[in-house]
Amino acid sequence: MSADFLEVRTPDGFTFWDFDKKVIRSALREVGKDVRKAARQRISKRAVSKPGEPPGRQSGEMQRSIKATVSRSGHSVWVRPTLTKRMREFYPAFVVYGHRGPRTDSANQQSKKRKGNKVAQPRENFIEVVAEEYRKRFQDRLEDAFVEGIKS
């Protein structure tokens, strides 16, 4: 994943402490829920995906693994796939970044870069794409929340 973040700044002269945290957290929860829903929708197609396309759905476990979490400080929200009880390994990473087959290298090769082509080519990073599409609505919603949450 890239290091790009969706960012909203407080109005000039204000800090986060000048705002009602409940209003900001509520807006972040709402935004996170919308992005989570759109990300789940993006990978809902029941088909085998091609490299560069959004991943296809087989069991729906990757869809169910997408969670939105507001930080403890109330200043940010994360939308990401998580490890569920039904996953033996965190396979959303294998799907998004691709992977090589099982290790067949000799013992002295294990610390070196693996040779060969990837067995599964990378798919689209669907959460990043949805977050970018949602960027303007996110900024507008949080600007409204800052206006609404100014402490008097």
N, CA, C and O atoms as a GROMACS GRO file, in nm:
protein
  608
    1MET      N    1   0.083  -0.117   0.000
    1MET     CA    2   0.000   0.000   0.000
    1MET      C    3   0.088   0.124   0.000
    1MET      O    4   0.200   0.122   0.052
    2SER      N    5   0.038   0.228  -0.057
    2SER     CA    6   0.118   0.350  -0.062
    2SER      C    7   0.104   0.427   0.068
    2SER      O    8   0.019   0.396   0.153
    3ALA      N    9   0.186   0.527   0.083
    3ALA     CA   10   0.185   0.607   0.204
    3ALA      C   11   0.093   0.727   0.191
    3ALA      O   12   0.096   0.816   0.276
    4ASP      N   13   0.012   0.733   0.087
    4ASP     CA   14  -0.082   0.844   0.071
    4ASP      C   15  -0.193   0.832   0.174
    4ASP      O   16  -0.242   0.723   0.203
    5PHE      N   17  -0.231   0.944   0.229
    5PHE     CA   18  -0.338   0.946   0.326
    5PHE      C   19  -0.439   1.051   0.283
    5PHE      O   20  -0.403   1.150   0.219
    6LEU      N   21  -0.562   1.029   0.317
    6LEU     CA   22  -0.662   1.132   0.300
    6LEU      C   23  -0.644   1.225   0.418
    6LEU      O   24  -0.635   1.180   0.532
    7GLU      N   25  -0.640   1.354   0.393
    7GLU     CA   26  -0.606   1.446   0.500
    7GLU      C   27  -0.703   1.562   0.502
    7GLU      O   28  -0.743   1.615   0.398
    8VAL      N   29  -0.740   1.601   0.621
    8VAL     CA   30  -0.821   1.721   0.642
    8VAL      C   31  -0.753   1.799   0.754
    8VAL      O   32  -0.717   1.742   0.856
    9ARG      N   33  -0.736   1.926   0.734
    9ARG     CA   34  -0.671   2.009   0.835
    9ARG      C   35  -0.777   2.089   0.911
    9ARG      O   36  -0.883   2.120   0.857
   10THR      N   37  -0.746   2.120   1.037
   10THR     CA   38  -0.836   2.204   1.115
   10THR      C   39  -0.833   2.346   1.060
   10THR      O   40  -0.732   2.388   1.004
   11PRO      N   41  -0.942   2.419   1.074
   11PRO     CA   42  -0.941   2.558   1.027
   11PRO      C   43  -0.829   2.638   1.095
   11PRO      O   44  -0.790   2.606   1.207
   12ASP      N   45  -0.777   2.740   1.026
   12ASP     CA   46  -0.665   2.820   1.078
   12ASP      C   47  -0.695   2.872   1.219
   12ASP      O   48  -0.804   2.922   1.247
   13GLY      N   49  -0.595   2.859   1.305
   13GLY     CA   50  -0.609   2.912   1.442
   13GLY      C   51  -0.671   2.814   1.539
   13GLY      O   52  -0.677   2.843   1.658
   14PHE      N   53  -0.718   2.698   1.493
   14PHE     CA   54  -0.781   2.600   1.581
   14PHE      C   55  -0.692   2.477   1.593
   14PHE      O   56  -0.609   2.450   1.505
   15THR      N   57  -0.709   2.402   1.700
   15THR     CA   58  -0.646   2.271   1.716
   15THR      C   59  -0.759   2.170   1.738
   15THR      O   60  -0.875   2.208   1.752
   16PHE      N   61  -0.724   2.043   1.741
   16PHE     CA   62  -0.826   1.941   1.764
   16PHE      C   63  -0.896   1.961   1.898
   16PHE      O   64  -1.012   1.923   1.913
   17TRP      N   65  -0.827   2.020   1.994
   17TRP     CA   66  -0.885   2.034   2.128
   17TRP      C   67  -0.995   2.141   2.130
   17TRP      O   68  -1.069   2.148   2.228
   18ASP      N   69  -1.007   2.221   2.026
   18ASP     CA   70  -1.110   2.325   2.021
   18ASP      C   71  -1.242   2.270   1.968
   18ASP      O   72  -1.338   2.346   1.950
   19PHE      N   73  -1.248   2.140   1.942
   19PHE     CA   74  -1.367   2.080   1.881
   19PHE      C   75  -1.425   1.973   1.973
   19PHE      O   76  -1.354   1.910   2.051
   20ASP      N   77  -1.555   1.954   1.960
   20ASP     CA   78  -1.623   1.846   2.033
   20ASP      C   79  -1.582   1.714   1.969
   20ASP      O   80  -1.615   1.686   1.853
   21LYS      N   81  -1.509   1.632   2.044
   21LYS     CA   82  -1.454   1.508   1.990
   21LYS      C   83  -1.563   1.412   1.943
   21LYS      O   84  -1.543   1.337   1.848
   22LYS      N   85  -1.677   1.414   2.010
   22LYS     CA   86  -1.786   1.323   1.973
   22LYS      C   87  -1.833   1.348   1.830
   22LYS      O   88  -1.861   1.254   1.756
   23VAL      N   89  -1.841   1.473   1.791
   23VAL     CA   90  -1.886   1.509   1.657
   23VAL      C   91  -1.784   1.463   1.553
   23VAL      O   92  -1.821   1.408   1.449
   24ILE      N   93  -1.656   1.486   1.581
   24ILE     CA   94  -1.549   1.447   1.488
   24ILE      C   95  -1.544   1.295   1.475
   24ILE      O   96  -1.535   1.241   1.365
   25ARG      N   97  -1.548   1.224   1.589
   25ARG     CA   98  -1.543   1.078   1.587
   25ARG      C   99  -1.664   1.020   1.512
   25ARG      O  100  -1.651   0.922   1.439
   26SER      N  101  -1.778   1.081   1.531
   26SER     CA  102  -1.899   1.035   1.463
   26SER      C  103  -1.884   1.051   1.312
   26SER      O  104  -1.922   0.962   1.235
   27ALA      N  105  -1.829   1.165   1.270
   27ALA     CA  106  -1.807   1.187   1.126
   27ALA      C  107  -1.705   1.088   1.070
   27ALA      O  108  -1.724   1.035   0.960
   28LEU      N  109  -1.599   1.061   1.146
   28LEU     CA  110  -1.498   0.964   1.101
   28LEU      C  111  -1.559   0.824   1.092
   28LEU      O  112  -1.530   0.750   0.998
   29ARG      N  113  -1.640   0.788   1.189
   29ARG     CA  114  -1.707   0.657   1.186
   29ARG      C  115  -1.796   0.644   1.063
   29ARG      O  116  -1.798   0.540   0.996
   30GLU      N  117  -1.867   0.750   1.034
   30GLU     CA  118  -1.957   0.753   0.918
   30GLU      C  119  -1.878   0.739   0.786
   30GLU      O  120  -1.915   0.663   0.698
   31VAL      N  121  -1.769   0.814   0.776
   31VAL     CA  122  -1.684   0.808   0.657
   31VAL      C  123  -1.624   0.670   0.642
   31VAL      O  124  -1.623   0.613   0.532
   32GLY      N  125  -1.572   0.614   0.752
   32GLY     CA  126  -1.514   0.481   0.750
   32GLY      C  127  -1.614   0.375   0.706
   32GLY      O  128  -1.581   0.284   0.631
   33LYS      N  129  -1.737   0.390   0.754
   33LYS     CA  130  -1.843   0.295   0.716
   33LYS      C  131  -1.874   0.304   0.567
   33LYS      O  132  -1.895   0.202   0.501
   34ASP      N  133  -1.875   0.425   0.513
   34ASP     CA  134  -1.902   0.443   0.370
   34ASP      C  135  -1.790   0.384   0.283
   34ASP      O  136  -1.817   0.319   0.182
   35VAL      N  137  -1.665   0.408   0.323
   35VAL     CA  138  -1.552   0.354   0.246
   35VAL      C  139  -1.550   0.202   0.257
   35VAL      O  140  -1.526   0.133   0.158
   36ARG      N  141  -1.577   0.149   0.376
   36ARG     CA  142  -1.583   0.003   0.394
   36ARG      C  143  -1.689  -0.059   0.304
   36ARG      O  144  -1.666  -0.162   0.240
   37LYS      N  145  -1.805   0.004   0.300
   37LYS     CA  146  -1.915  -0.048   0.218
   37LYS      C  147  -1.877  -0.046   0.069
   37LYS      O  148  -1.903  -0.142  -0.003
   38ALA      N  149  -1.817   0.064   0.025
   38ALA     CA  150  -1.776   0.075  -0.116
   38ALA      C  151  -1.665  -0.026  -0.150
   38ALA      O  152  -1.664  -0.082  -0.260
   39ALA      N  153  -1.572  -0.050  -0.056
   39ALA     CA  154  -1.465  -0.147  -0.080
   39ALA      C  155  -1.522  -0.288  -0.089
   39ALA      O  156  -1.481  -0.366  -0.175
   40ARG      N  157  -1.617  -0.320  -0.002
   40ARG     CA  158  -1.681  -0.451  -0.008
   40ARG      C  159  -1.757  -0.468  -0.140
   40ARG      O  160  -1.757  -0.576  -0.199
   41GLN      N  161  -1.821  -0.362  -0.184
   41GLN     CA  162  -1.895  -0.364  -0.311
   41GLN      C  163  -1.799  -0.389  -0.428
   41GLN      O  164  -1.832  -0.461  -0.522
   42ARG      N  165  -1.681  -0.328  -0.420
   42ARG     CA  166  -1.585  -0.337  -0.530
   42ARG      C  167  -1.533  -0.479  -0.551
   42ARG      O  168  -1.494  -0.514  -0.662
   43ILE      N  169  -1.531  -0.561  -0.446
   43ILE     CA  170  -1.482  -0.698  -0.460
   43ILE      C  171  -1.596  -0.800  -0.452
   43ILE      O  172  -1.574  -0.916  -0.417
   44SER      N  173  -1.716  -0.758  -0.484
   44SER     CA  174  -1.832  -0.846  -0.472
   44SER      C  175  -1.860  -0.930  -0.597
   44SER      O  176  -1.944  -1.020  -0.593
   45LYS      N  177  -1.791  -0.901  -0.706
   45LYS     CA  178  -1.816  -0.974  -0.830
   45LYS      C  179  -1.772  -1.119  -0.816
   45LYS      O  180  -1.657  -1.145  -0.779
   46ARG      N  181  -1.861  -1.211  -0.844
   46ARG     CA  182  -1.830  -1.354  -0.831
   46ARG      C  183  -1.769  -1.401  -0.963
   46ARG      O  184  -1.839  -1.449  -1.052
   47ALA      N  185  -1.636  -1.386  -0.972
   47ALA     CA  186  -1.565  -1.424  -1.094
   47ALA      C  187  -1.417  -1.436  -1.063
   47ALA      O  188  -1.370  -1.387  -0.961
   48VAL      N  189  -1.344  -1.500  -1.151
   48VAL     CA  190  -1.199  -1.506  -1.139
   48VAL      C  191  -1.144  -1.376  -1.197
   48VAL      O  192  -1.172  -1.342  -1.312
   49SER      N  193  -1.067  -1.304  -1.117
   49SER     CA  194  -1.016  -1.174  -1.162
   49SER      C  195  -0.886  -1.190  -1.239
   49SER      O  196  -0.813  -1.288  -1.224
   50LYS      N  197  -0.860  -1.091  -1.320
   50LYS     CA  198  -0.735  -1.087  -1.396
   50LYS      C  199  -0.640  -0.992  -1.324
   50LYS      O  200  -0.684  -0.909  -1.245
   51PRO      N  201  -0.508  -1.003  -1.350
   51PRO     CA  202  -0.413  -0.911  -1.286
   51PRO      C  203  -0.451  -0.765  -1.311
   51PRO      O  204  -0.486  -0.726  -1.422
   52GLY      N  205  -0.444  -0.685  -1.204
   52GLY     CA  206  -0.476  -0.544  -1.214
   52GLY      C  207  -0.623  -0.512  -1.191
   52GLY      O  208  -0.658  -0.396  -1.170
   53GLU      N  209  -0.711  -0.612  -1.194
   53GLU     CA  210  -0.854  -0.593  -1.166
   53GLU      C  211  -0.879  -0.608  -1.017
   53GLU      O  212  -0.794  -0.660  -0.945
   54PRO      N  213  -0.996  -0.563  -0.969
   54PRO     CA  214  -1.030  -0.590  -0.830
   54PRO      C  215  -1.044  -0.742  -0.809
   54PRO      O  216  -1.087  -0.812  -0.900
   55PRO      N  217  -1.007  -0.792  -0.693
   55PRO     CA  218  -1.018  -0.937  -0.669
   55PRO      C  219  -1.162  -0.984  -0.683
   55PRO      O  220  -1.256  -0.912  -0.649
   56GLY      N  221  -1.178  -1.105  -0.733
   56GLY     CA  222  -1.310  -1.166  -0.742
   56GLY      C  223  -1.347  -1.230  -0.609
   56GLY      O  224  -1.263  -1.245  -0.521
   57ARG      N  225  -1.474  -1.269  -0.596
   57ARG     CA  226  -1.522  -1.326  -0.471
   57ARG      C  227  -1.545  -1.475  -0.489
   57ARG      O  228  -1.606  -1.518  -0.587
   58GLN      N  229  -1.496  -1.555  -0.394
   58GLN     CA  230  -1.526  -1.697  -0.393
   58GLN      C  231  -1.612  -1.729  -0.271
   58GLN      O  232  -1.725  -1.775  -0.286
   59SER      N  233  -1.560  -1.705  -0.153
   59SER     CA  234  -1.635  -1.738  -0.031
   59SER      C  235  -1.693  -1.614   0.035
   59SER      O  236  -1.785  -1.625   0.116
   60GLY      N  237  -1.642  -1.496   0.004
   60GLY     CA  238  -1.688  -1.373   0.068
   60GLY      C  239  -1.614  -1.342   0.196
   60GLY      O  240  -1.644  -1.244   0.264
   61GLU      N  241  -1.514  -1.425   0.231
   61GLU     CA  242  -1.440  -1.404   0.356
   61GLU      C  243  -1.359  -1.275   0.352
   61GLU      O  244  -1.348  -1.206   0.454
   62MET      N  245  -1.301  -1.241   0.237
   62MET     CA  246  -1.224  -1.118   0.229
   62MET      C  247  -1.317  -0.997   0.244
   62MET      O  248  -1.278  -0.897   0.304
   63GLN      N  249  -1.438  -1.005   0.190
   63GLN     CA  250  -1.534  -0.896   0.208
   63GLN      C  251  -1.566  -0.877   0.356
   63GLN      O  252  -1.567  -0.765   0.406
   64ARG      N  253  -1.593  -0.987   0.424
   64ARG     CA  254  -1.628  -0.978   0.566
   64ARG      C  255  -1.510  -0.931   0.651
   64ARG      O  256  -1.530  -0.879   0.761
   65SER      N  257  -1.388  -0.948   0.602
   65SER     CA  258  -1.271  -0.910   0.681
   65SER      C  259  -1.245  -0.760   0.679
   65SER      O  260  -1.166  -0.711   0.760
   66ILE      N  261  -1.308  -0.685   0.590
   66ILE     CA  262  -1.283  -0.540   0.579
   66ILE      C  263  -1.352  -0.470   0.696
   66ILE      O  264  -1.473  -0.479   0.714
   67LYS      N  265  -1.271  -0.400   0.775
   67LYS     CA  266  -1.321  -0.330   0.893
   67LYS      C  267  -1.280  -0.183   0.888
   67LYS      O  268  -1.180  -0.147   0.826
   68ALA      N  269  -1.358  -0.100   0.954
   68ALA     CA  270  -1.326   0.042   0.969
   68ALA      C  271  -1.311   0.069   1.119
   68ALA      O  272  -1.400   0.034   1.197
   69THR      N  273  -1.200   0.129   1.159
   69THR     CA  274  -1.171   0.153   1.300
   69THR      C  275  -1.131   0.299   1.320
   69THR      O  276  -1.041   0.349   1.251
   70VAL      N  277  -1.197   0.366   1.413
   70VAL     CA  278  -1.159   0.503   1.449
   70VAL      C  279  -1.050   0.493   1.554
   70VAL      O  280  -1.060   0.412   1.647
   71SER      N  281  -0.946   0.574   1.541
   71SER     CA  282  -0.834   0.569   1.636
   71SER      C  283  -0.880   0.610   1.775
   71SER      O  284  -0.982   0.677   1.791
   72ARG      N  285  -0.804   0.570   1.873
   72ARG     CA  286  -0.836   0.602   2.012
   72ARG      C  287  -0.838   0.753   2.034
   72ARG      O  288  -0.920   0.805   2.110
   73SER      N  289  -0.747   0.823   1.966
   73SER     CA  290  -0.741   0.969   1.982
   73SER      C  291  -0.860   1.038   1.915
   73SER      O  292  -0.894   1.151   1.949
   74GLY      N  293  -0.923   0.970   1.818
   74GLY     CA  294  -1.034   1.030   1.747
   74GLY      C  295  -0.992   1.119   1.633
   74GLY      O  296  -1.073   1.198   1.583
   75HIS      N  297  -0.865   1.108   1.591
   75HIS     CA  298  -0.813   1.194   1.485
   75HIS      C  299  -0.804   1.124   1.350
   75HIS      O  300  -0.774   1.189   1.250
   76SER      N  301  -0.828   0.993   1.344
   76SER     CA  302  -0.814   0.922   1.217
   76SER      C  303  -0.904   0.799   1.215
   76SER      O  304  -0.957   0.756   1.318
   77VAL      N  305  -0.918   0.744   1.095
   77VAL     CA  306  -0.995   0.621   1.077
   77VAL      C  307  -0.917   0.532   0.981
   77VAL      O  308  -0.861   0.580   0.882
   78TRP      N  309  -0.914   0.402   1.010
   78TRP     CA  310  -0.849   0.305   0.922
   78TRP      C  311  -0.954   0.216   0.860
   78TRP      O  312  -1.047   0.172   0.928
   79VAL      N  313  -0.940   0.190   0.733
   79VAL     CA  314  -1.023   0.091   0.665
   79VAL      C  315  -0.926  -0.010   0.606
   79VAL      O  316  -0.841   0.025   0.524
   80ARG      N  317  -0.938  -0.136   0.650
   80ARG     CA  318  -0.841  -0.237   0.610
   80ARG      C  319  -0.900  -0.377   0.625
   80ARG      O  320  -0.992  -0.398   0.703
   81PRO      N  321  -0.846  -0.472   0.549
   81PRO     CA  322  -0.885  -0.611   0.573
   81PRO      C  323  -0.815  -0.661   0.698
   81PRO      O  324  -0.701  -0.623   0.726
   82THR      N  325  -0.882  -0.745   0.774
   82THR     CA  326  -0.825  -0.801   0.896
   82THR      C  327  -0.822  -0.952   0.887
   82THR      O  328  -0.885  -1.011   0.799
   83LEU      N  329  -0.749  -1.014   0.976
   83LEU     CA  330  -0.743  -1.160   0.982
   83LEU      C  331  -0.867  -1.209   1.056
   83LEU      O  332  -0.895  -1.166   1.168
   84THR      N  333  -0.942  -1.299   0.993
   84THR     CA  334  -1.061  -1.354   1.057
   84THR      C  335  -1.033  -1.496   1.105
   84THR      O  336  -0.930  -1.554   1.071
   85LYS      N  337  -1.123  -1.552   1.184
   85LYS     CA  338  -1.106  -1.687   1.235
   85LYS      C  339  -1.103  -1.791   1.124
   85LYS      O  340  -1.037  -1.894   1.138
   86ARG      N  341  -1.172  -1.765   1.016
   86ARG     CA  342  -1.179  -1.862   0.907
   86ARG      C  343  -1.058  -1.858   0.815
   86ARG      O  344  -1.041  -1.947   0.732
   87MET      N  345  -0.972  -1.755   0.827
   87MET     CA  346  -0.852  -1.745   0.744
   87MET      C  347  -0.738  -1.817   0.815
   87MET      O  348  -0.709  -1.788   0.932
   88ARG      N  349  -0.672  -1.909   0.746
   88ARG     CA  350  -0.554  -1.973   0.804
   88ARG      C  351  -0.436  -1.877   0.796
   88ARG      O  352  -0.353  -1.873   0.888
   89GLU      N  353  -0.428  -1.802   0.689
   89GLU     CA  354  -0.324  -1.701   0.670
   89GLU      C  355  -0.390  -1.574   0.619
   89GLU      O  356  -0.502  -1.579   0.568
   90PHE      N  357  -0.322  -1.463   0.632
   90PHE     CA  358  -0.378  -1.335   0.589
   90PHE      C  359  -0.368  -1.324   0.438
   90PHE      O  360  -0.277  -1.259   0.385
   91TYR      N  361  -0.462  -1.387   0.368
   91TYR     CA  362  -0.451  -1.394   0.222
   91TYR      C  363  -0.486  -1.267   0.147
   91TYR      O  364  -0.447  -1.258   0.030
   92PRO      N  365  -0.556  -1.166   0.203
   92PRO     CA  366  -0.574  -1.043   0.125
   92PRO      C  367  -0.441  -0.984   0.078
   92PRO      O  368  -0.436  -0.924  -0.030
   93ALA      N  369  -0.335  -0.999   0.156
   93ALA     CA  370  -0.204  -0.948   0.114
   93ALA      C  371  -0.153  -1.026  -0.008
   93ALA      O  372  -0.096  -0.966  -0.099
   94PHE      N  373  -0.173  -1.158  -0.010
   94PHE     CA  374  -0.129  -1.239  -0.124
   94PHE      C  375  -0.206  -1.201  -0.250
   94PHE      O  376  -0.152  -1.202  -0.360
   95VAL      N  377  -0.334  -1.168  -0.232
   95VAL     CA  378  -0.419  -1.133  -0.347
   95VAL      C  379  -0.377  -0.998  -0.404
   95VAL      O  380  -0.362  -0.984  -0.525
   96VAL      N  381  -0.360  -0.899  -0.318
   96VAL     CA  382  -0.328  -0.764  -0.364
   96VAL      C  383  -0.187  -0.754  -0.420
   96VAL      O  384  -0.165  -0.687  -0.521
   97TYR      N  385  -0.090  -0.819  -0.356
   97TYR     CA  386   0.049  -0.805  -0.398
   97TYR      C  387   0.099  -0.920  -0.484
   97TYR      O  388   0.208  -0.912  -0.539
   98GLY      N  389   0.021  -1.027  -0.498
   98GLY     CA  390   0.065  -1.143  -0.574
   98GLY      C  391   0.160  -1.227  -0.492
   98GLY      O  392   0.203  -1.185  -0.384
   99HIS      N  393   0.193  -1.346  -0.542
   99HIS     CA  394   0.287  -1.431  -0.469
   99HIS      C  395   0.350  -1.534  -0.561
   99HIS      O  396   0.300  -1.564  -0.669
  100ARG      N  397   0.461  -1.586  -0.516
  100ARG     CA  398   0.529  -1.694  -0.585
  100ARG      C  399   0.479  -1.825  -0.527
  100ARG      O  400   0.410  -1.826  -0.425
  101GLY      N  401   0.512  -1.933  -0.591
  101GLY     CA  402   0.470  -2.064  -0.543
  101GLY      C  403   0.544  -2.102  -0.416
  101GLY      O  404   0.619  -2.022  -0.361
  102PRO      N  405   0.524  -2.227  -0.369
  102PRO     CA  406   0.593  -2.270  -0.247
  102PRO      C  407   0.743  -2.272  -0.266
  102PRO      O  408   0.792  -2.283  -0.379
  103ARG      N  409   0.817  -2.261  -0.158
  103ARG     CA  410   0.964  -2.260  -0.163
  103ARG      C  411   1.017  -2.392  -0.214
  103ARG      O  412   0.978  -2.498  -0.167
  104THR      N  413   1.106  -2.384  -0.310
  104THR     CA  414   1.175  -2.502  -0.359
  104THR      C  415   1.325  -2.477  -0.358
  104THR      O  416   1.403  -2.561  -0.402
  105ASP      N  417   1.364  -2.358  -0.307
  105ASP     CA  418   1.506  -2.321  -0.304
  105ASP      C  419   1.581  -2.408  -0.204
  105ASP      O  420   1.522  -2.463  -0.111
  106SER      N  421   1.708  -2.420  -0.224
  106SER     CA  422   1.791  -2.493  -0.129
  106SER      C  423   1.805  -2.410  -0.001
  106SER      O  424   1.770  -2.292   0.000
  107ALA      N  425   1.854  -2.471   0.104
  107ALA     CA  426   1.866  -2.404   0.234
  107ALA      C  427   1.952  -2.278   0.227
  107ALA      O  428   1.923  -2.181   0.297
  108ASN      N  429   2.057  -2.278   0.143
  108ASN     CA  430   2.144  -2.161   0.137
  108ASN      C  431   2.082  -2.047   0.055
  108ASN      O  432   2.139  -1.938   0.053
  109GLN      N  433   1.971  -2.067  -0.011
  109GLN     CA  434   1.906  -1.964  -0.090
  109GLN      C  435   1.793  -1.894  -0.015
  109GLN      O  436   1.741  -1.794  -0.063
  110GLN      N  437   1.756  -1.943   0.102
  110GLN     CA  438   1.638  -1.891   0.170
  110GLN      C  439   1.649  -1.746   0.212
  110GLN      O  440   1.548  -1.677   0.222
  111SER      N  441   1.770  -1.697   0.235
  111SER     CA  442   1.784  -1.558   0.278
  111SER      C  443   1.795  -1.463   0.159
  111SER      O  444   1.794  -1.341   0.176
  112LYS      N  445   1.805  -1.517   0.040
  112LYS     CA  446   1.819  -1.434  -0.078
  112LYS      C  447   1.685  -1.415  -0.147
  112LYS      O  448   1.588  -1.485  -0.119
  113LYS      N  449   1.681  -1.320  -0.238
  113LYS     CA  450   1.557  -1.292  -0.313
  113LYS      C  451   1.513  -1.417  -0.388
  113LYS      O  452   1.594  -1.485  -0.451
  114ARG      N  453   1.386  -1.446  -0.379
  114ARG     CA  454   1.334  -1.567  -0.443
  114ARG      C  455   1.337  -1.550  -0.594
  114ARG      O  456   1.312  -1.442  -0.646
  115LYS      N  457   1.369  -1.658  -0.661
  115LYS     CA  458   1.378  -1.656  -0.807
  115LYS      C  459   1.245  -1.695  -0.868
  115LYS      O  460   1.157  -1.748  -0.800
  116GLY      N  461   1.232  -1.667  -0.997
  116GLY     CA  462   1.114  -1.711  -1.070
  116GLY      C  463   1.004  -1.608  -1.075
  116GLY      O  464   1.010  -1.503  -1.012
  117ASN      N  465   0.902  -1.641  -1.154
  117ASN     CA  466   0.787  -1.551  -1.171
  117ASN      C  467   0.683  -1.577  -1.064
  117ASN      O  468   0.681  -1.682  -0.999
  118LYS      N  469   0.598  -1.479  -1.047
  118LYS     CA  470   0.491  -1.496  -0.951
  118LYS      C  471   0.388  -1.593  -1.007
  118LYS      O  472   0.356  -1.590  -1.126
  119VAL      N  473   0.336  -1.679  -0.919
  119VAL     CA  474   0.231  -1.774  -0.958
  119VAL      C  475   0.100  -1.698  -0.974
  119VAL      O  476   0.026  -1.722  -1.069
  120ALA      N  477   0.074  -1.607  -0.882
  120ALA     CA  478  -0.046  -1.523  -0.889
  120ALA      C  479  -0.001  -1.378  -0.902
  120ALA      O  480   0.072  -1.328  -0.816
  121GLN      N  481  -0.043  -1.313  -1.006
  121GLN     CA  482  -0.006  -1.173  -1.029
  121GLN      C  483  -0.088  -1.082  -0.937
  121GLN      O  484  -0.197  -1.119  -0.895
  122PRO      N  485  -0.036  -0.963  -0.905
  122PRO     CA  486  -0.106  -0.870  -0.816
  122PRO      C  487  -0.241  -0.826  -0.873
  122PRO      O  488  -0.256  -0.807  -0.994
  123ARG      N  489  -0.336  -0.809  -0.784
  123ARG     CA  490  -0.467  -0.754  -0.818
  123ARG      C  491  -0.471  -0.607  -0.772
  123ARG      O  492  -0.379  -0.559  -0.706
  124GLU      N  493  -0.577  -0.540  -0.808
  124GLU     CA  494  -0.593  -0.399  -0.771
  124GLU      C  495  -0.605  -0.386  -0.619
  124GLU      O  496  -0.670  -0.468  -0.554
  125ASN      N  497  -0.542  -0.284  -0.564
  125ASN     CA  498  -0.558  -0.254  -0.421
  125ASN      C  499  -0.690  -0.179  -0.406
  125ASN      O  500  -0.695  -0.056  -0.413
  126PHE      N  501  -0.795  -0.254  -0.385
  126PHE     CA  502  -0.932  -0.202  -0.391
  126PHE      C  503  -0.960  -0.098  -0.285
  126PHE      O  504  -1.038  -0.006  -0.311
  127ILE      N  505  -0.902  -0.107  -0.168
  127ILE     CA  506  -0.929  -0.008  -0.063
  127ILE      C  507  -0.865   0.125  -0.100
  127ILE      O  508  -0.925   0.230  -0.078
  128GLU      N  509  -0.746   0.121  -0.154
  128GLU     CA  510  -0.679   0.243  -0.198
  128GLU      C  511  -0.759   0.314  -0.308
  128GLU      O  512  -0.774   0.436  -0.305
  129VAL      N  513  -0.810   0.237  -0.402
  129VAL     CA  514  -0.888   0.293  -0.513
  129VAL      C  515  -1.016   0.358  -0.460
  129VAL      O  516  -1.050   0.470  -0.500
  130VAL      N  517  -1.085   0.290  -0.372
  130VAL     CA  518  -1.210   0.344  -0.315
  130VAL      C  519  -1.181   0.468  -0.232
  130VAL      O  520  -1.255   0.566  -0.240
  131ALA      N  521  -1.074   0.466  -0.152
  131ALA     CA  522  -1.039   0.583  -0.071
  131ALA      C  523  -1.010   0.704  -0.159
  131ALA      O  524  -1.049   0.816  -0.126
  132GLU      N  525  -0.942   0.681  -0.270
  132GLU     CA  526  -0.913   0.792  -0.362
  132GLU      C  527  -1.041   0.845  -0.424
  132GLU      O  528  -1.057   0.966  -0.439
  133GLU      N  529  -1.133   0.756  -0.462
  133GLU     CA  530  -1.261   0.799  -0.519
  133GLU      C  531  -1.342   0.876  -0.415
  133GLU      O  532  -1.419   0.966  -0.451
  134TYR      N  533  -1.326   0.843  -0.289
  134TYR     CA  534  -1.406   0.901  -0.181
  134TYR      C  535  -1.341   1.027  -0.123
  134TYR      O  536  -1.401   1.093  -0.038
  135ARG      N  537  -1.222   1.061  -0.167
  135ARG     CA  538  -1.144   1.171  -0.108
  135ARG      C  539  -1.223   1.301  -0.091
  135ARG      O  540  -1.224   1.357   0.018
  136LYS      N  541  -1.288   1.350  -0.195
  136LYS     CA  542  -1.358   1.479  -0.190
  136LYS      C  543  -1.474   1.475  -0.090
  136LYS      O  544  -1.492   1.568  -0.012
  137ARG      N  545  -1.553   1.367  -0.093
  137ARG     CA  546  -1.665   1.355   0.001
  137ARG      C  547  -1.615   1.348   0.145
  137ARG      O  548  -1.677   1.403   0.236
  138PHE      N  549  -1.501   1.279   0.165
  138PHE     CA  550  -1.440   1.269   0.297
  138PHE      C  551  -1.402   1.407   0.349
  138PHE      O  552  -1.434   1.442   0.463
  139GLN      N  553  -1.334   1.484   0.266
  139GLN     CA  554  -1.292   1.618   0.308
  139GLN      C  555  -1.412   1.707   0.338
  139GLN      O  556  -1.413   1.778   0.438
  140ASP      N  557  -1.514   1.702   0.251
  140ASP     CA  558  -1.634   1.784   0.272
  140ASP      C  559  -1.705   1.746   0.402
  140ASP      O  560  -1.746   1.833   0.479
  141ARG      N  561  -1.718   1.615   0.426
  141ARG     CA  562  -1.789   1.568   0.546
  141ARG      C  563  -1.714   1.610   0.673
  141ARG      O  564  -1.777   1.651   0.770
  142LEU      N  565  -1.582   1.601   0.672
  142LEU     CA  566  -1.506   1.639   0.792
  142LEU      C  567  -1.502   1.790   0.810
  142LEU      O  568  -1.500   1.839   0.923
  143GLU      N  569  -1.500   1.865   0.702
  143GLU     CA  570  -1.508   2.011   0.716
  143GLU      C  571  -1.640   2.050   0.780
  143GLU      O  572  -1.644   2.138   0.866
  144ASP      N  573  -1.749   1.985   0.738
  144ASP     CA  574  -1.879   2.010   0.800
  144ASP      C  575  -1.878   1.973   0.948
  144ASP      O  576  -1.936   2.043   1.031
  145ALA      N  577  -1.812   1.862   0.981
  145ALA     CA  578  -1.804   1.817   1.120
  145ALA      C  579  -1.725   1.916   1.205
  145ALA      O  580  -1.761   1.942   1.320
  146PHE      N  581  -1.618   1.973   1.149
  146PHE     CA  582  -1.540   2.073   1.223
  146PHE      C  583  -1.626   2.197   1.251
  146PHE      O  584  -1.623   2.251   1.361
  147VAL      N  585  -1.702   2.239   1.152
  147VAL     CA  586  -1.788   2.357   1.171
  147VAL      C  587  -1.893   2.327   1.278
  147VAL      O  588  -1.920   2.409   1.366
  148GLU      N  589  -1.952   2.208   1.270
  148GLU     CA  590  -2.056   2.168   1.364
  148GLU      C  591  -2.000   2.148   1.506
  148GLU      O  592  -2.069   2.174   1.605
  149GLY      N  593  -1.876   2.103   1.515
  149GLY     CA  594  -1.820   2.066   1.644
  149GLY      C  595  -1.740   2.172   1.717
  149GLY      O  596  -1.679   2.142   1.820
  150ILE      N  597  -1.738   2.296   1.666
  150ILE     CA  598  -1.661   2.401   1.733
  150ILE      C  599  -1.721   2.426   1.871
  150ILE      O  600  -1.840   2.451   1.885
  151LYS      N  601  -1.634   2.419   1.974
  151LYS     CA  602  -1.679   2.443   2.111
  151LYS      C  603  -1.696   2.594   2.131
  151LYS      O  604  -1.615   2.674   2.084
  152SER      N  605  -1.801   2.629   2.198
  152SER     CA  606  -1.823   2.774   2.222
  152SER      C  607  -1.780   2.816   2.359
  152SER      O  608  -1.793   2.934   2.394
   0.00000   0.00000   0.00000
